[in-house]
């Protein structure tokens, strides 16, 4: 059973549809009571960092979520802005992030990008996954995922990085810190590669 957090943002239905195809059960949690008993958790997100953090903080789920992640060691994956929320802070906003991963979120500098790399970084891009990581099983340097973002995850510890991508500069697009995972791209929009990654998470 995979619990998808619905705090007002994210492609909830898309995740449900993928897991239905994979014959993996899901449920949606809109409050802390619906989070109880979760075995795996998806934290989706789209839009602005501060807006996402405000909605999650106001949902009443954060304390229970942190008990599950740190007390019970439940696997959790942040998707897109959900990944960025795992960091300590973001250049995009003023609010603190969850701080579950030692990282900050930085904005791509237009001056460092080639002329054919406008912001936001939108569309399909290859990733370079770390060999041997369970979330990246079945994926390789030819695997393409759908991205939509202007900010990137800047991990303090390179050992947490499990995949990178290039958009004029190399940037981290997936991380793992113990039972905490994050991906910058949208696996729910990335066809067979995204299905593979979500299957990997569902069968950890």
DRENKOL-925041 format. One record per residue (C-alpha): residue in three letters; x, y, z; residue number from 1. Coordinates in steps of 0.05 Angstrom, whole numbers, plus 5000, padded with zeros to 4 digits. Layout:
// DRENKOL-925041
<res = ALA | u = X | v = Y | w = Z | n = NUM>
...
//
This chain:
// DRENKOL-925041
<res = UNK | u = 5000 | v = 5000 | w = 5000 | n = 1>
<res = UNK | u = 5027 | v = 5068 | w = 4979 | n = 2>
<res = UNK | u = 5000 | v = 5130 | w = 5013 | n = 3>
<res = UNK | u = 4998 | v = 5193 | w = 4969 | n = 4>
<res = UNK | u = 4996 | v = 5258 | w = 5009 | n = 5>
<res = UNK | u = 4943 | v = 5306 | w = 4985 | n = 6>
<res = UNK | u = 4958 | v = 5373 | w = 5016 | n = 7>
<res = UNK | u = 4930 | v = 5412 | w = 4957 | n = 8>
<res = UNK | u = 4985 | v = 5403 | w = 4905 | n = 9>
<res = UNK | u = 5009 | v = 5349 | w = 4858 | n = 10>
<res = UNK | u = 4985 | v = 5301 | w = 4806 | n = 11>
<res = UNK | u = 4949 | v = 5254 | w = 4854 | n = 12>
<res = UNK | u = 4906 | v = 5220 | w = 4802 | n = 13>
<res = UNK | u = 4966 | v = 5207 | w = 4756 | n = 14>
<res = UNK | u = 5002 | v = 5169 | w = 4811 | n = 15>
<res = UNK | u = 4939 | v = 5129 | w = 4826 | n = 16>
<res = UNK | u = 4933 | v = 5110 | w = 4753 | n = 17>
<res = UNK | u = 5005 | v = 5086 | w = 4747 | n = 18>
<res = UNK | u = 5000 | v = 5043 | w = 4809 | n = 19>
<res = UNK | u = 4933 | v = 5015 | w = 4787 | n = 20>
<res = UNK | u = 4967 | v = 4991 | w = 4723 | n = 21>
<res = UNK | u = 5022 | v = 4959 | w = 4766 | n = 22>
<res = UNK | u = 4970 | v = 4925 | w = 4812 | n = 23>
<res = UNK | u = 4999 | v = 4962 | w = 4872 | n = 24>
<res = UNK | u = 4947 | v = 4989 | w = 4921 | n = 25>
<res = UNK | u = 4945 | v = 5063 | w = 4938 | n = 26>
<res = UNK | u = 4907 | v = 5109 | w = 4983 | n = 27>
<res = UNK | u = 4904 | v = 5185 | w = 4990 | n = 28>
<res = UNK | u = 4917 | v = 5219 | w = 5056 | n = 29>
<res = UNK | u = 4886 | v = 5288 | w = 5068 | n = 30>
<res = UNK | u = 4895 | v = 5289 | w = 5143 | n = 31>
<res = UNK | u = 4940 | v = 5260 | w = 5197 | n = 32>
<res = UNK | u = 4892 | v = 5203 | w = 5214 | n = 33>
<res = UNK | u = 4893 | v = 5179 | w = 5141 | n = 34>
<res = UNK | u = 4969 | v = 5178 | w = 5145 | n = 35>
<res = UNK | u = 4971 | v = 5129 | w = 5202 | n = 36>
<res = UNK | u = 4994 | v = 5060 | w = 5182 | n = 37>
<res = UNK | u = 5027 | v = 5083 | w = 5118 | n = 38>
<res = UNK | u = 5079 | v = 5034 | w = 5091 | n = 39>
<res = UNK | u = 5107 | v = 5079 | w = 5036 | n = 40>
<res = UNK | u = 5093 | v = 5152 | w = 5023 | n = 41>
<res = UNK | u = 5093 | v = 5198 | w = 4962 | n = 42>
<res = UNK | u = 5101 | v = 5273 | w = 4973 | n = 43>
<res = UNK | u = 5082 | v = 5305 | w = 4907 | n = 44>
<res = UNK | u = 5089 | v = 5379 | w = 4891 | n = 45>
<res = UNK | u = 5082 | v = 5431 | w = 4836 | n = 46>
<res = UNK | u = 5089 | v = 5507 | w = 4836 | n = 47>
<res = UNK | u = 5125 | v = 5552 | w = 4884 | n = 48>
<res = UNK | u = 5165 | v = 5529 | w = 4944 | n = 49>
<res = UNK | u = 5134 | v = 5575 | w = 4997 | n = 50>
<res = UNK | u = 5064 | v = 5560 | w = 4974 | n = 51>
<res = UNK | u = 5077 | v = 5485 | w = 4978 | n = 52>
<res = UNK | u = 5109 | v = 5491 | w = 5047 | n = 53>
<res = UNK | u = 5051 | v = 5534 | w = 5072 | n = 54>
<res = UNK | u = 5000 | v = 5484 | w = 5049 | n = 55>
<res = UNK | u = 5037 | v = 5425 | w = 5080 | n = 56>
<res = UNK | u = 5048 | v = 5461 | w = 5146 | n = 57>
<res = UNK | u = 4974 | v = 5481 | w = 5149 | n = 58>
<res = UNK | u = 4950 | v = 5410 | w = 5131 | n = 59>
<res = UNK | u = 4962 | v = 5384 | w = 5201 | n = 60>
<res = UNK | u = 5001 | v = 5325 | w = 5173 | n = 61>
<res = UNK | u = 5073 | v = 5348 | w = 5182 | n = 62>
<res = UNK | u = 5083 | v = 5322 | w = 5253 | n = 63>
<res = UNK | u = 5054 | v = 5254 | w = 5238 | n = 64>
<res = UNK | u = 5093 | v = 5251 | w = 5172 | n = 65>
<res = UNK | u = 5158 | v = 5264 | w = 5208 | n = 66>
<res = UNK | u = 5141 | v = 5211 | w = 5261 | n = 67>
<res = UNK | u = 5131 | v = 5160 | w = 5205 | n = 68>
<res = UNK | u = 5193 | v = 5180 | w = 5167 | n = 69>
<res = UNK | u = 5242 | v = 5186 | w = 5225 | n = 70>
<res = UNK | u = 5210 | v = 5144 | w = 5279 | n = 71>
<res = UNK | u = 5184 | v = 5086 | w = 5237 | n = 72>
<res = UNK | u = 5233 | v = 5094 | w = 5179 | n = 73>
<res = UNK | u = 5177 | v = 5091 | w = 5128 | n = 74>
<res = UNK | u = 5204 | v = 5101 | w = 5056 | n = 75>
<res = UNK | u = 5182 | v = 5169 | w = 5027 | n = 76>
<res = UNK | u = 5194 | v = 5200 | w = 4960 | n = 77>
<res = UNK | u = 5188 | v = 5274 | w = 4943 | n = 78>
<res = UNK | u = 5169 | v = 5290 | w = 4871 | n = 79>
<res = UNK | u = 5189 | v = 5356 | w = 4837 | n = 80>
<res = UNK | u = 5174 | v = 5411 | w = 4888 | n = 81>
<res = UNK | u = 5163 | v = 5354 | w = 4937 | n = 82>
<res = UNK | u = 5237 | v = 5338 | w = 4928 | n = 83>
<res = UNK | u = 5256 | v = 5411 | w = 4938 | n = 84>
<res = UNK | u = 5216 | v = 5413 | w = 5003 | n = 85>
<res = UNK | u = 5263 | v = 5360 | w = 5031 | n = 86>
<res = UNK | u = 5319 | v = 5411 | w = 5032 | n = 87>
<res = UNK | u = 5333 | v = 5462 | w = 5086 | n = 88>
<res = UNK | u = 5314 | v = 5523 | w = 5045 | n = 89>
<res = UNK | u = 5304 | v = 5549 | w = 4974 | n = 90>
<res = UNK | u = 5326 | v = 5610 | w = 4935 | n = 91>
<res = UNK | u = 5254 | v = 5613 | w = 4912 | n = 92>
<res = UNK | u = 5223 | v = 5630 | w = 4979 | n = 93>
<res = UNK | u = 5232 | v = 5653 | w = 5051 | n = 94>
<res = UNK | u = 5204 | v = 5594 | w = 5089 | n = 95>
<res = UNK | u = 5245 | v = 5537 | w = 5117 | n = 96>
<res = UNK | u = 5241 | v = 5471 | w = 5081 | n = 97>
<res = UNK | u = 5231 | v = 5405 | w = 5117 | n = 98>
<res = UNK | u = 5306 | v = 5397 | w = 5126 | n = 99>
<res = UNK | u = 5304 | v = 5322 | w = 5118 | n = 100>
<res = UNK | u = 5363 | v = 5323 | w = 5070 | n = 101>
<res = UNK | u = 5424 | v = 5367 | w = 5079 | n = 102>
<res = UNK | u = 5414 | v = 5410 | w = 5018 | n = 103>
<res = UNK | u = 5392 | v = 5478 | w = 4992 | n = 104>
<res = UNK | u = 5352 | v = 5493 | w = 4929 | n = 105>
<res = UNK | u = 5386 | v = 5540 | w = 4880 | n = 106>
<res = UNK | u = 5361 | v = 5577 | w = 4819 | n = 107>
<res = UNK | u = 5393 | v = 5563 | w = 4752 | n = 108>
<res = UNK | u = 5435 | v = 5623 | w = 4732 | n = 109>
<res = UNK | u = 5417 | v = 5645 | w = 4662 | n = 110>
<res = UNK | u = 5488 | v = 5670 | w = 4653 | n = 111>
<res = UNK | u = 5514 | v = 5598 | w = 4662 | n = 112>
<res = UNK | u = 5465 | v = 5567 | w = 4613 | n = 113>
<res = UNK | u = 5475 | v = 5563 | w = 4538 | n = 114>
<res = UNK | u = 5429 | v = 5606 | w = 4493 | n = 115>
<res = UNK | u = 5387 | v = 5545 | w = 4475 | n = 116>
<res = UNK | u = 5371 | v = 5530 | w = 4548 | n = 117>
<res = UNK | u = 5316 | v = 5577 | w = 4570 | n = 118>
<res = UNK | u = 5282 | v = 5576 | w = 4638 | n = 119>
<res = UNK | u = 5243 | v = 5539 | w = 4661 | n = 120>
<res = UNK | u = 5277 | v = 5474 | w = 4643 | n = 121>
<res = UNK | u = 5217 | v = 5442 | w = 4611 | n = 122>
<res = UNK | u = 5211 | v = 5378 | w = 4572 | n = 123>
<res = UNK | u = 5249 | v = 5312 | w = 4564 | n = 124>
<res = UNK | u = 5320 | v = 5301 | w = 4588 | n = 125>
<res = UNK | u = 5365 | v = 5242 | w = 4599 | n = 126>
<res = UNK | u = 5388 | v = 5225 | w = 4669 | n = 127>
<res = UNK | u = 5452 | v = 5192 | w = 4693 | n = 128>
<res = UNK | u = 5432 | v = 5144 | w = 4748 | n = 129>
<res = UNK | u = 5478 | v = 5115 | w = 4801 | n = 130>
<res = UNK | u = 5491 | v = 5042 | w = 4787 | n = 131>
<res = UNK | u = 5466 | v = 4995 | w = 4841 | n = 132>
<res = UNK | u = 5415 | v = 5041 | w = 4871 | n = 133>
<res = UNK | u = 5348 | v = 5006 | w = 4882 | n = 134>
<res = UNK | u = 5305 | v = 5065 | w = 4860 | n = 135>
<res = UNK | u = 5344 | v = 5068 | w = 4794 | n = 136>
<res = UNK | u = 5340 | v = 4994 | w = 4778 | n = 137>
<res = UNK | u = 5326 | v = 4982 | w = 4704 | n = 138>
<res = UNK | u = 5346 | v = 5054 | w = 4684 | n = 139>
<res = UNK | u = 5409 | v = 5078 | w = 4649 | n = 140>
<res = UNK | u = 5439 | v = 5138 | w = 4614 | n = 141>
<res = UNK | u = 5389 | v = 5131 | w = 4557 | n = 142>
<res = UNK | u = 5330 | v = 5138 | w = 4605 | n = 143>
<res = UNK | u = 5291 | v = 5202 | w = 4593 | n = 144>
<res = UNK | u = 5244 | v = 5237 | w = 4642 | n = 145>
<res = UNK | u = 5199 | v = 5298 | w = 4639 | n = 146>
<res = UNK | u = 5223 | v = 5360 | w = 4676 | n = 147>
<res = UNK | u = 5191 | v = 5427 | w = 4692 | n = 148>
<res = UNK | u = 5231 | v = 5471 | w = 4739 | n = 149>
<res = UNK | u = 5275 | v = 5533 | w = 4746 | n = 150>
<res = UNK | u = 5308 | v = 5512 | w = 4811 | n = 151>
<res = UNK | u = 5352 | v = 5452 | w = 4827 | n = 152>
<res = UNK | u = 5371 | v = 5412 | w = 4888 | n = 153>
<res = UNK | u = 5441 | v = 5427 | w = 4914 | n = 154>
<res = UNK | u = 5460 | v = 5369 | w = 4959 | n = 155>
<res = UNK | u = 5514 | v = 5381 | w = 5012 | n = 156>
<res = UNK | u = 5535 | v = 5308 | w = 5011 | n = 157>
<res = UNK | u = 5552 | v = 5277 | w = 4944 | n = 158>
<res = UNK | u = 5537 | v = 5208 | w = 4973 | n = 159>
<res = UNK | u = 5463 | v = 5225 | w = 4974 | n = 160>
<res = UNK | u = 5462 | v = 5237 | w = 4899 | n = 161>
<res = UNK | u = 5433 | v = 5178 | w = 4860 | n = 162>
<res = UNK | u = 5422 | v = 5212 | w = 4792 | n = 163>
<res = UNK | u = 5442 | v = 5275 | w = 4755 | n = 164>
<res = UNK | u = 5422 | v = 5309 | w = 4691 | n = 165>
<res = UNK | u = 5451 | v = 5364 | w = 4648 | n = 166>
<res = UNK | u = 5418 | v = 5429 | w = 4628 | n = 167>
<res = UNK | u = 5478 | v = 5471 | w = 4609 | n = 168>
<res = UNK | u = 5506 | v = 5450 | w = 4677 | n = 169>
<res = UNK | u = 5504 | v = 5384 | w = 4712 | n = 170>
<res = UNK | u = 5452 | v = 5384 | w = 4768 | n = 171>
<res = UNK | u = 5425 | v = 5333 | w = 4818 | n = 172>
<res = UNK | u = 5359 | v = 5304 | w = 4797 | n = 173>
<res = UNK | u = 5351 | v = 5247 | w = 4848 | n = 174>
<res = UNK | u = 5374 | v = 5236 | w = 4919 | n = 175>
<res = UNK | u = 5371 | v = 5184 | w = 4974 | n = 176>
<res = UNK | u = 5385 | v = 5194 | w = 5048 | n = 177>
<res = UNK | u = 5369 | v = 5130 | w = 5085 | n = 178>
<res = UNK | u = 5294 | v = 5119 | w = 5075 | n = 179>
<res = UNK | u = 5283 | v = 5187 | w = 5043 | n = 180>
<res = UNK | u = 5283 | v = 5194 | w = 4967 | n = 181>
<res = UNK | u = 5272 | v = 5253 | w = 4920 | n = 182>
<res = UNK | u = 5267 | v = 5263 | w = 4845 | n = 183>
<res = UNK | u = 5264 | v = 5330 | w = 4809 | n = 184>
<res = UNK | u = 5230 | v = 5302 | w = 4747 | n = 185>
<res = UNK | u = 5158 | v = 5278 | w = 4741 | n = 186>
<res = UNK | u = 5157 | v = 5201 | w = 4737 | n = 187>
<res = UNK | u = 5081 | v = 5202 | w = 4733 | n = 188>
<res = UNK | u = 5089 | v = 5238 | w = 4665 | n = 189>
<res = UNK | u = 5149 | v = 5200 | w = 4640 | n = 190>
<res = UNK | u = 5118 | v = 5138 | w = 4607 | n = 191>
<res = UNK | u = 5155 | v = 5072 | w = 4614 | n = 192>
<res = UNK | u = 5216 | v = 5101 | w = 4650 | n = 193>
<res = UNK | u = 5171 | v = 5135 | w = 4701 | n = 194>
<res = UNK | u = 5131 | v = 5072 | w = 4710 | n = 195>
<res = UNK | u = 5195 | v = 5033 | w = 4723 | n = 196>
<res = UNK | u = 5218 | v = 5083 | w = 4776 | n = 197>
<res = UNK | u = 5150 | v = 5084 | w = 4811 | n = 198>
<res = UNK | u = 5149 | v = 5007 | w = 4809 | n = 199>
<res = UNK | u = 5218 | v = 5007 | w = 4840 | n = 200>
<res = UNK | u = 5194 | v = 5052 | w = 4897 | n = 201>
<res = UNK | u = 5131 | v = 5010 | w = 4906 | n = 202>
<res = UNK | u = 5171 | v = 4946 | w = 4914 | n = 203>
<res = UNK | u = 5227 | v = 4971 | w = 4959 | n = 204>
//
